[in-house]
Amino acid sequence: MKKGQDITITFPNIVIIHQKVPGRELGRHCHKEHELFIPLQGELTVSYDDKSLTCGSGKMLYVPPNLEHSFSSTSSGQGERIICLFSDKLWKKITNKLAAPAVLPLNSLLRELLFYLLLNPKTPYSKTFVQALTECLVDILLTHKDFIQDDLKILESKIKDSRVKKAFLKIISSTEEISVSDLAKQSGLSLRNLNKLFLSEIGISPKKLMILKKINLAKELLLTSQMTITDISFEVGYNSLSKFISMFQKYTGKLPSEFRSE
């Protein structure tokens, strides 16, 4: 592949780009797809909000859909990478969980699946390979030990309706429990319309958002504090330790002790 060239292969639910362009820069933009960068030579940096993630050989960088970000790569002679765009439709068939931007170790199975598709664009088994590739990335993201999902930030970026935004911010900023019926009144909506708009705008109900808020805080405390699991349970709003453990396992696939010890 010559320098300055892009090779783009399109399959149902995934686009794979082999890019050899040193010093490539792209200003603020976003995709409706999940985006994965795999540097083959040189480094690349993705910036969003007030944060930046840099990724080099042996690593890969994930960017969730609908997140505004900019991209730049090293301007030296080396600058080769694979860029993959994964369909959100297929992603949601695998999991409803969201993931924040993250730099991850390059997974050998994922790499082999990608290169097979890139080198065999007419394979009759592309659907199977794309499914396996997407499932592999989802599993890597949701089990990476240093990864704390920033679900709330990603959800907020999707909101267009001002009433939903008001209710959303009320939930995540409130230090006390708030009922969904009170939330609807404060937002100027009926309970039915509040739930309908939440599902339309961000794909989850207000009640589930309240749970996600608690689980996110619990994950952060498990990884960054020495608090006991019992204390964390009370801190995030669960008066029953067994209820907290049950909900944490439901939303993360792990017991709190397993999440902390990985």
C-alpha positions as CSV (number, residue, x, y, z in Angstrom):
1,M,0.0,0.0,0.0
2,K,1.4,3.4,-1.0
3,K,1.7,6.3,1.3
4,G,-1.2,8.6,1.1
5,Q,-3.7,6.0,0.1
6,D,-6.8,4.7,1.7
7,I,-8.3,1.2,1.1
8,T,-12.0,1.0,2.2
9,I,-13.9,-2.2,2.4
10,T,-17.6,-2.1,3.2
11,F,-19.6,-5.0,4.6
12,P,-23.1,-5.0,6.1
13,N,-22.7,-3.5,9.6
14,I,-19.0,-2.6,9.3
15,V,-16.6,-0.5,7.3
16,I,-12.9,-1.2,7.4
17,I,-10.4,1.4,6.3
18,H,-6.7,0.7,5.8
19,Q,-5.0,4.2,5.9
20,K,-1.4,5.1,5.3
21,V,-1.4,8.9,5.7
22,P,1.3,10.3,8.1
23,G,0.3,13.6,9.7
24,R,-3.4,13.1,9.1
25,E,-5.7,15.5,11.0
26,L,-9.4,15.8,11.3
27,G,-11.3,18.4,13.2
28,R,-14.3,18.0,15.5
29,H,-16.8,15.5,14.1
30,C,-18.8,12.5,15.2
31,H,-20.1,9.3,13.8
32,K,-23.3,7.4,14.3
33,E,-21.2,4.2,14.4
34,H,-18.8,2.8,17.0
35,E,-15.2,3.6,15.9
36,L,-12.0,1.6,16.5
37,F,-8.5,2.7,15.6
38,I,-5.6,0.3,15.4
39,P,-2.2,1.9,14.7
40,L,0.2,-0.2,12.7
41,Q,2.9,2.4,12.5
42,G,3.2,5.6,14.5
43,E,0.8,7.1,17.0
44,L,-2.6,8.7,16.9
45,T,-4.5,11.0,19.3
46,V,-8.2,11.4,19.7
47,S,-9.4,14.5,21.7
48,Y,-12.9,15.0,23.1
49,D,-14.3,17.4,25.6
50,D,-11.2,18.4,27.6
51,K,-9.6,15.0,27.3
52,S,-7.1,13.3,24.9
53,L,-6.2,9.7,24.4
54,T,-3.0,8.7,22.6
55,C,-2.5,5.2,21.1
56,G,0.5,3.5,19.5
57,S,1.5,0.1,18.2
58,G,0.2,-2.8,20.2
59,K,-2.8,-0.8,21.4
60,M,-6.2,0.1,20.0
61,L,-8.5,3.1,20.7
62,Y,-12.3,2.9,20.9
63,V,-14.7,5.9,20.3
64,P,-18.4,5.5,21.0
65,P,-21.1,6.8,18.6
66,N,-22.3,10.4,18.6
67,L,-19.3,11.7,20.5
68,E,-17.7,14.8,19.0
69,H,-14.0,14.3,18.7
70,S,-10.9,15.3,16.7
71,F,-8.2,13.1,15.3
72,S,-4.5,13.5,14.6
73,S,-1.6,11.2,13.8
74,T,2.2,11.5,13.9
75,S,3.6,13.6,11.1
76,S,6.8,11.6,10.7
77,G,7.4,9.1,7.9
78,Q,5.4,6.4,9.9
79,G,1.6,6.7,9.9
80,E,-0.4,3.6,9.1
81,R,-3.6,2.4,10.8
82,I,-6.8,0.4,10.5
83,I,-10.0,2.3,11.2
84,C,-13.2,0.3,11.7
85,L,-16.8,1.7,11.9
86,F,-19.2,-0.7,13.6
87,S,-23.0,-0.4,13.1
88,D,-24.9,0.7,16.2
89,K,-27.8,-1.5,15.1
90,L,-25.7,-4.7,15.3
91,W,-24.0,-3.5,18.5
92,K,-27.4,-3.1,20.2
93,K,-28.4,-6.7,19.2
94,I,-25.3,-7.8,21.3
95,T,-25.6,-5.5,24.2
96,N,-27.5,-2.4,25.5
97,K,-24.5,-1.3,27.5
98,L,-22.5,1.8,26.5
99,A,-18.8,2.3,26.6
100,A,-16.7,5.4,27.0
101,P,-13.6,6.2,24.9
102,A,-10.8,3.9,25.9
103,V,-7.3,2.8,25.0
104,L,-7.1,-1.0,25.1
105,P,-4.4,-3.7,24.6
106,L,-4.6,-5.0,21.0
107,N,-6.4,-8.3,21.0
108,S,-4.9,-10.9,18.7
109,L,-8.3,-12.5,17.8
110,L,-9.8,-9.2,16.9
111,R,-6.7,-8.3,14.8
112,E,-6.9,-11.6,12.9
113,L,-10.6,-11.2,12.2
114,L,-10.0,-7.7,10.9
115,F,-7.2,-8.7,8.6
116,Y,-9.1,-11.6,7.2
117,L,-12.0,-9.4,6.2
118,L,-9.6,-6.8,4.8
119,L,-7.8,-9.4,2.7
120,N,-10.9,-11.4,1.7
121,P,-13.6,-8.8,0.9
122,K,-15.6,-11.3,-1.1
123,T,-15.7,-14.0,1.5
124,P,-19.2,-15.7,1.7
125,Y,-18.8,-15.8,5.4
126,S,-18.5,-12.1,6.0
127,K,-21.7,-12.0,8.1
128,T,-20.3,-14.5,10.5
129,F,-16.9,-12.8,10.7
130,V,-18.5,-9.4,11.3
131,Q,-20.7,-10.8,14.1
132,A,-17.7,-12.4,15.7
133,L,-15.6,-9.2,15.4
134,T,-18.3,-7.0,17.0
135,E,-18.9,-9.5,19.8
136,C,-15.1,-9.6,20.4
137,L,-14.9,-5.8,20.7
138,V,-17.9,-5.6,23.0
139,D,-16.4,-8.3,25.3
140,I,-13.1,-6.6,25.4
141,L,-14.6,-3.2,26.3
142,L,-16.9,-4.5,29.0
143,T,-14.3,-6.6,30.8
144,H,-11.2,-4.4,30.6
145,K,-10.1,-3.9,34.2
146,D,-9.1,-0.3,33.9
147,F,-12.3,0.7,32.1
148,I,-15.0,2.6,33.9
149,Q,-18.0,3.2,31.6
150,D,-19.0,6.8,31.3
151,D,-22.5,5.8,30.3
152,L,-24.1,9.0,31.6
153,K,-21.9,11.3,29.5
154,I,-22.6,9.4,26.3
155,L,-26.3,9.3,27.0
156,E,-26.4,13.0,27.6
157,S,-24.8,13.7,24.2
158,K,-27.7,12.0,22.5
159,I,-30.4,14.3,24.0
160,K,-32.1,16.8,21.7
161,D,-35.4,17.5,23.6
162,S,-35.0,20.2,26.2
163,R,-37.5,18.6,28.5
164,V,-35.6,15.3,28.5
165,K,-32.4,17.2,29.1
166,K,-33.9,18.9,32.1
167,A,-35.1,15.6,33.6
168,F,-31.8,13.9,32.7
169,L,-29.7,16.5,34.5
170,K,-32.1,16.5,37.5
171,I,-31.5,12.7,37.9
172,I,-27.7,12.8,37.6
173,S,-27.2,15.9,39.7
174,S,-29.7,15.1,42.5
175,T,-28.1,14.0,45.8
176,E,-31.5,12.6,47.0
177,E,-33.9,10.0,45.6
178,I,-36.5,11.4,43.3
179,S,-39.7,9.6,42.1
180,V,-40.3,9.3,38.4
181,S,-43.8,10.9,38.8
182,D,-42.3,14.0,40.5
183,L,-39.7,14.1,37.8
184,A,-42.4,14.2,35.1
185,K,-44.2,17.0,36.9
186,Q,-41.0,19.1,37.2
187,S,-40.3,18.5,33.5
188,G,-43.8,19.5,32.4
189,L,-44.7,16.1,31.1
190,S,-47.1,13.3,31.9
191,L,-45.5,10.1,33.3
192,R,-46.3,8.3,30.0
193,N,-44.7,11.0,27.8
194,L,-41.6,11.2,30.0
195,N,-41.0,7.5,29.6
196,K,-41.8,7.6,25.9
197,L,-39.4,10.5,25.2
198,F,-36.6,9.0,27.3
199,L,-36.8,5.8,25.3
200,S,-36.9,7.7,22.0
201,E,-34.0,10.0,22.9
202,I,-31.6,7.8,24.8
203,G,-33.0,4.3,24.7
204,I,-33.7,3.8,28.4
205,S,-36.3,4.8,30.9
206,P,-35.8,7.4,33.7
207,K,-35.9,4.5,36.3
208,K,-33.1,2.7,34.5
209,L,-31.1,5.9,34.3
210,M,-31.3,6.2,38.1
211,I,-29.9,2.7,38.4
212,L,-27.1,3.4,35.9
213,K,-26.1,6.4,38.0
214,K,-25.8,4.3,41.1
215,I,-23.9,1.5,39.3
216,N,-21.5,4.0,37.7
217,L,-20.7,5.5,41.1
218,A,-20.2,2.1,42.6
219,K,-17.8,1.1,39.9
220,E,-15.7,4.2,40.4
221,L,-15.6,3.7,44.2
222,L,-14.7,0.0,43.8
223,L,-11.7,1.0,41.7
224,T,-10.6,4.2,43.3
225,S,-11.3,3.8,47.1
226,Q,-10.7,1.4,49.9
227,M,-14.4,1.5,51.0
228,T,-16.0,-1.8,51.9
229,I,-18.6,-3.2,49.5
230,T,-21.2,-2.7,52.3
231,D,-20.2,1.0,52.7
232,I,-20.3,1.5,48.9
233,S,-23.8,-0.1,48.8
234,F,-25.1,2.5,51.3
235,E,-23.1,5.3,49.6
236,V,-24.8,4.8,46.2
237,G,-28.3,4.5,47.7
238,Y,-28.9,0.9,48.4
239,N,-30.0,0.0,52.0
240,S,-29.9,-3.7,51.2
241,L,-26.4,-5.2,50.5
242,S,-28.0,-8.2,48.7
243,K,-30.1,-5.9,46.5
244,F,-27.0,-3.9,45.6
245,I,-25.0,-7.0,44.7
246,S,-27.8,-8.3,42.6
247,M,-28.2,-5.1,40.6
248,F,-24.5,-4.6,40.2
249,Q,-24.1,-8.1,38.8
250,K,-27.1,-7.6,36.5
251,Y,-25.7,-4.4,34.9
252,T,-22.0,-5.4,34.8
253,G,-22.0,-9.2,34.7
254,K,-19.7,-9.3,37.7
255,L,-20.0,-9.3,41.5
256,P,-18.6,-6.2,43.1
257,S,-15.7,-8.2,44.6
258,E,-14.9,-9.6,41.1
259,F,-14.9,-6.2,39.6
260,R,-12.6,-4.8,42.2
261,S,-10.1,-7.7,42.2
262,E,-9.5,-7.9,38.4
